[in-house]
Amino acid sequence: MKVPFLDLSAHHKAMREQLDAAIRDVIDNSAFAGGPYVAAFEREFAQYCGASFAIGVGNGTDALWLSLLALGIGSGDEVITVLGTFMATAEAISFCSARPKFVDIDERTYTMDPNRLEAAITPKTKAIIPVHLFGQCADMDPILEIAARHGIPVVEDACQAHGALYKGRKAGSMGVAGCFSFYPGKNLGAFGEAGGIVTNDERLAEKIRVLRDHGQHRKYYHSQIGWNARMDGIQGAVLSVKLKRLDVSNVQRQSHALLYDQLLGGTEQIITPFEAPQGRHVYHVYAVRVQNRNQVLQSMADKGIGCAIHYPIPVHLQEAYRFLGLGKGSFPVAEICAEEFLSLPMFPELSNAQIHAVADELKMCISGRKPLSNCVK
Ligand SMILES: Cc1ncc(COP(=O)(O)O)c(C=O)c1O
């Protein structure tokens, strides 16, 4: 049985009429850049996240970058983030002319290890960005406590965690700002590039609104140098339709994850994801760990099963960050995970038969291999 890694057409099928109508409305009203459809989505998304304000922007990288700029991060500053992330988190820091400082991940949750955070703080630290990787919230209470003790703002990278919960609080609503990507493949995905920031801080929200729109507080009155990071009207309209299905889709993802857990959990050569009891994981990515990962990926592809790697090289070992001088061995947990992570097909419309086929194939690929140990510390 062939199983795609992601099937967006299947996901859009059930909403097709509403999506077509929403796009038609935007065309009929010529509301293409910003405008009422974006404003409506901003209200709905803020409410969904339990935050006072939401600001729609061009993509998740803009969301992170503008949040940091609005907090006044600049040259000479350090921003702490975690190595379990996509390049964009570090790029946003660098694009403010600040320096990223990395903390290793916790080996079970793959999110920022709070026990390693305080040692990374220096007098130059001006923000901390935990990342809710794969759809699971970082352990926010100790992170927020350490940050508050040092007077450092926390910006959540919730780009992979739409609707995830931590002790009953929504991803994105716990720090001074929460940043989201609405890239098409995300749990809440647009029909192109889009992103958003949620915050309870009215002044921060206003600063970000001005920054995303060429620094103008009134048309053609520019109080500062900003950028064009506005969200398209079509993306706002599409996201409003898709937001209504987000919770249902997340529940479907959770039930697929449970079935994968049941089918793969007892296999010594596979480490299945750990879901921390205090939260609700929304499984943007269902990543297992296996040895000889690249070989397994190829064997799965040969059988028509689409898997992916998130991410093959941790950010500190990317060529772009060579200047930081952080060699192999600096962050052992992130490095071993990067070698072993294998993301299995995961999307709401996946069928149980497809999940069984993926699990059977994966078990065939790894049979006869050495057991994996869950400890690199
Ligand atoms: C953790 C994380 N941060 C930031 C981003 C950047 O979002 P975008 O691609 O919308 O710019 C992504 C996107 O994949 C992400 O996964």
The ligand as a Gaussian input file, in Angstrom:
#p B3LYP/6-31G(d) Opt

LIG

0 1
 C        9.787000      25.598000      14.550000
 C        9.618000      26.509000      13.379000
 N        9.933000      27.812000      13.515000
 C        9.788000      28.687000      12.507000
 C        9.309000      28.279000      11.272000
 C        9.217000      29.264000      10.163000
 O        7.944000      29.382000       9.647000
 P        7.736000      29.828000       8.096000
 O        8.194000      28.704000       7.244000
 O        6.278000      30.075000       7.998000
 O        8.532000      31.055000       7.907000
 C        8.961000      26.947000      11.082000
 C        8.453000      26.475000       9.786000
 O        8.536000      25.359000       9.410000
 C        9.127000      26.037000      12.160000
 O        8.816000      24.742000      12.017000

